[in-house]
Amino acid sequence: MKIIFFGDIVGRPGREAIKKIIPELKKEYQPDLIVANVENIAHGKGITKKSLEEILESGVDLATSGDHTFSQKETTEILENENSSLLRPANYPPGVPGKGYKIIKIGARTVLVMNLMGRVFFNANLDCPFRKADEILEEAGDGIDAVIIDFHCEATSEKKALGYYLDGQVAAILGTHTHIPTADEQILPKGTAYISDVGMVGPKNSVLGAKSESTLNHFLTQKPFKYDLAFSKDENDKVEVNAVLVEIDPNSGKAKKIERIRKEIIVG
């Protein structure tokens, strides 16, 4: 099985890039499943119905999220839909709308996609992602051919720790949130594909998708940071696309390969 996973999609530039890049990647890699983190698709912060529909219509099969999941009011209604293709971190406290994992059929195979969020350096009081992963795996039981986890997390140490904690039990642990792609893609000793951060799908000439001027003003003055999405229709402005391809042996549920995908495209 082949799965393509996109890192955090940022605003309209990211959405436009996804529309352009998916047909190309489908032709090149012929994936069985496409998953993307969408917590930043609505002008860089949160998720709206329209922006999510746009991503799903572009060819993304399932969407994950993170700390900005509830930044837009519409997200609660999206998650209350039992058939929603949007996941929120599974380790939110009980009673929060939505689901933290979904089981998907790919032909005769069954894939479980799980969304978790880290606790280090976040202000949210979340349940333990390690124990929550255990709960979900036990709840899912037998009959799952592969498990993919989006671990939305600030600290690389927490990400890597989860990697070793679940090594051999899941096919892949793919880090999101920091928007910067890391060069540590690997197959862990017991067969789990791992990368600390996939990176973002967003404006190349930016600071994590935001205008550099806004970010610099914050760091130089310590005034509150206003997220101004970096986007222009200049033909020289590019969007960076960061994703990974994971190949899985469905008989063992372990990874055979993880490959970083990094491209630049113009969407203006």
C-alpha positions in Angstrom: 0.0 0.0 0.0 1.2 3.5 -0.8 0.1 6.5 1.3 0.9 10.2 0.6 0.7 12.5 3.6 0.9 16.3 3.3 2.1 18.5 6.1 0.2 21.5 7.4 -1.6 23.2 4.5 -1.5 27.0 5.0 -4.2 29.2 3.7 -5.2 29.9 0.1 -1.7 29.4 -1.3 -1.6 26.0 0.2 -5.0 25.1 -1.0 -4.2 26.2 -4.5 -0.9 24.2 -4.4 -2.7 21.1 -3.4 -5.1 21.4 -6.4 -2.1 21.6 -8.7 0.2 19.0 -7.1 -2.2 16.1 -6.4 -2.8 15.1 -10.1 1.0 15.2 -10.6 1.7 13.1 -7.5 -1.0 10.6 -8.3 0.5 10.0 -11.7 4.0 9.7 -10.3 3.3 7.6 -7.2 -0.1 6.0 -7.7 -1.1 6.3 -4.0 -3.9 4.3 -2.4 -4.7 6.9 0.2 -4.0 10.7 0.5 -4.1 12.3 3.9 -3.3 15.9 4.8 -3.1 18.1 8.0 -5.6 21.0 7.4 -5.6 22.9 10.7 -4.2 26.0 8.9 -6.3 26.0 5.7 -8.6 29.0 6.6 -6.3 32.0 6.1 -3.5 30.3 8.1 -5.5 29.5 11.2 -8.4 27.0 11.6 -10.8 25.2 9.3 -14.0 26.3 7.6 -16.6 24.2 5.7 -15.7 25.8 2.4 -11.9 25.5 2.8 -12.3 21.8 3.9 -14.6 21.0 0.9 -12.0 22.6 -1.4 -9.3 20.3 0.0 -11.4 17.2 -0.2 -12.5 18.0 -3.8 -8.8 18.3 -4.7 -8.2 14.7 -4.0 -7.4 14.5 -0.2 -9.2 11.4 1.2 -8.9 12.3 4.9 -7.9 15.4 6.9 -6.2 15.7 10.3 -5.7 18.7 12.5 -4.1 20.0 15.7 -4.0 23.0 18.1 -5.9 25.3 15.8 -8.7 22.8 15.2 -11.3 25.0 17.0 -10.0 28.4 15.9 -13.0 28.8 13.6 -16.6 28.5 14.8 -17.6 26.3 11.9 -15.3 23.5 13.0 -17.5 22.2 15.7 -20.4 21.7 13.3 -18.0 19.9 10.8 -16.9 17.5 13.5 -20.4 16.8 14.8 -21.2 15.2 11.4 -20.7 11.4 11.9 -19.4 11.0 8.3 -17.0 13.9 8.5 -13.6 13.4 6.8 -12.0 15.6 9.4 -10.2 14.2 12.4 -9.3 16.2 15.6 -6.6 15.1 18.1 -7.9 12.0 19.8 -6.4 13.0 23.2 -8.7 16.0 23.7 -10.7 15.5 26.9 -14.0 13.5 26.7 -17.0 15.4 25.4 -15.2 17.3 22.7 -17.0 17.0 19.3 -15.4 14.8 16.6 -13.4 11.7 16.3 -9.6 11.2 16.8 -9.3 8.2 14.4 -11.0 6.7 11.4 -10.9 3.2 9.9 -10.7 3.3 6.1 -11.2 0.4 3.6 -8.7 0.3 0.7 -9.8 -2.5 -1.5 -9.5 -5.6 0.7 -7.3 -3.8 3.2 -8.1 -1.8 6.3 -6.2 1.3 7.4 -6.6 3.1 10.7 -5.6 6.8 10.6 -5.1 8.3 14.0 -4.6 12.0 15.0 -2.7 12.8 18.2 -1.4 16.0 19.7 1.6 16.5 22.0 1.7 18.2 25.4 5.2 19.6 25.6 5.2 23.4 25.1 1.4 23.5 24.4 -0.9 25.4 26.8 -3.8 22.9 26.3 -4.5 20.4 29.1 -4.7 17.3 27.0 -4.8 13.6 27.8 -1.6 11.5 27.4 -1.1 10.8 23.7 0.9 7.7 24.5 -1.9 6.1 26.6 -4.5 7.4 24.1 -2.7 5.6 21.3 -2.8 2.4 23.4 -6.5 2.8 24.0 -7.3 3.3 20.3 -5.2 0.3 19.2 -6.9 -1.9 21.7 -10.4 -0.6 20.8 -9.7 -1.2 17.1 -8.7 -4.8 17.8 -7.7 -7.3 15.1 -8.4 -6.9 11.4 -6.4 -3.6 10.9 -3.8 -4.0 8.2 -1.9 -0.7 8.8 -2.0 2.2 11.3 -0.9 5.8 10.3 -0.5 8.5 13.0 -0.3 12.2 12.5 1.4 13.4 15.7 0.9 17.2 15.9 3.6 18.2 18.3 6.0 21.0 19.2 8.9 19.0 20.7 10.9 16.7 18.6 11.8 14.7 21.7 8.1 13.9 22.4 7.6 12.9 18.7 10.6 10.6 18.7 9.6 9.1 22.0 6.2 8.2 20.6 8.0 6.7 17.6 10.0 4.3 19.8 7.0 3.7 22.1 4.8 2.4 19.1 7.6 1.0 17.0 6.4 -2.2 15.3 2.8 -1.6 16.4 2.0 1.0 13.7 3.1 1.6 10.1 4.0 5.3 10.4 4.3 8.2 12.8 4.4 11.5 10.9 5.1 14.7 12.7 3.3 18.0 12.0 2.9 21.5 13.4 6.3 23.2 13.1 6.0 23.7 9.4 9.7 23.0 8.8 10.5 19.7 7.1 13.1 17.6 9.0 15.7 15.4 7.3 15.2 12.4 9.7 12.8 10.2 7.7 13.6 6.6 8.6 12.3 3.1 9.3 12.7 2.5 13.1 14.2 -0.8 14.2 10.9 -2.7 14.5 9.4 -1.4 11.2 7.6 1.9 11.8 8.2 4.8 9.4 9.0 8.0 11.2 9.7 11.7 10.5 9.8 14.5 13.1 8.0 17.0 10.9 6.7 16.6 7.3 6.8 20.4 6.8 4.1 22.7 5.4 2.3 23.3 2.1 2.5 27.1 2.1 4.3 30.3 0.9 8.0 29.7 0.4 9.0 33.3 1.1 7.5 33.5 4.6 8.0 32.6 8.2 5.9 29.5 8.7 3.4 30.9 6.1 3.2 34.4 7.6 4.7 37.6 6.2 8.2 38.0 7.5 7.5 41.7 8.3 4.8 40.7 10.8 7.0 38.1 12.4 10.0 40.3 12.7 7.9 43.1 14.3 6.8 40.7 16.9 10.3 39.4 17.7 11.8 42.9 17.7 9.1 44.7 19.8 7.4 41.8 21.7 4.1 43.3 20.7 1.2 40.7 20.1 1.7 38.8 16.9 -0.8 39.2 14.1 -0.8 36.4 11.6 -0.6 38.0 8.1 -0.7 35.3 5.5 2.2 35.7 3.0 0.6 35.6 -0.4 1.0 37.6 -3.6 0.2 37.0 -7.3 3.8 37.8 -8.3 4.8 35.2 -10.8 8.0 34.6 -8.9 6.3 33.8 -5.6 6.4 30.1 -5.0 4.6 27.7 -2.7 6.6 24.9 -1.1 4.9 21.5 -1.0 6.1 19.1 1.7 4.8 15.6 2.0 5.9 12.0 2.5 5.3 8.8 0.7 5.0 5.7 2.9 5.0 2.2 1.4 3.5 -0.4 3.7 3.6 -4.2 3.6 -0.1 -5.0 4.3 0.7 -8.5 5.4 2.9 -7.3 8.3 1.5 -3.8 8.8 5.0 -2.4 8.8 6.7 0.2 6.6 8.9 -0.8 3.7 9.8 2.8 2.7 9.4 6.4 3.6 10.4 9.1 1.1 10.2 12.9 1.5 8.5 14.8 -1.3 9.5 18.4 -1.6 8.5 20.6 -4.6 8.0 24.2 -5.4 5.1 25.5 -7.6 3.7 28.8 -8.6 0.0 29.3 -7.9 -0.5 33.1 -8.6 
